[in-house]
Amino acid sequence: MSSKTKDPKKIKFDIHVGIKLRNKRVERKKTQERLGRVLNVSFQQIQKYEKGSNGLNCFLLGQLAEFFKIPISYFYEGFNFRTYESDIQYTDKLPEININNQIRNEKLYPNPNSFDQLPDQSNDTMKIVSKLTQ
């Protein structure tokens, strides 16, 4: 581990790029493992990039831009290099596609088998229960 401290300005940029990377990955429905294979790194390294713990170098950003078929400027959009602030809001962070957060994903990735699509059967259940108790 390096004893060198990281520049706070670079940390802000790394977090910004990580959020942009994660949003694009989730939007395109790619896994961290898939991105890891593209960059020839582990999925754990992709996690670190997405959290902003580690920064991506220009070459890797270029590979990602090529993979997603987007301009490399996508990763820089919304970051102000004068103030070192990002314009990304909490609501701009897309939720991971995961069975454990199905409710949060429902608005972004509608599931035809979701609870919202099922007919309300509470009345039918009540009718059956009332017949059984009579």
Number of C-alpha atoms within 10 A of each C-alpha: 3 5 5 6 6 9 8 10 12 14 16 16 21 22 20 24 26 24 21 21 22 23 18 18 20 16 15 10 11 13 15 20 17 15 18 16 11 14 18 12 14 15 17 12 18 23 17 16 20 24 18 20 14 17 20 17 9 10 10 14 20 17 14 21 17 12 12 14 9 13 13 16 11 14 21 15 14 15 17 12 11 6 8 13 14 17 11 14 7 7 7 11 13 18 16 18 18 10 8 9 11 16 15 14 17 15 9 12 12 13 13 10 8 11 11 12 10 9 7 10 8 8 9 10 10 11 10 10 11 10 8 8 6 5
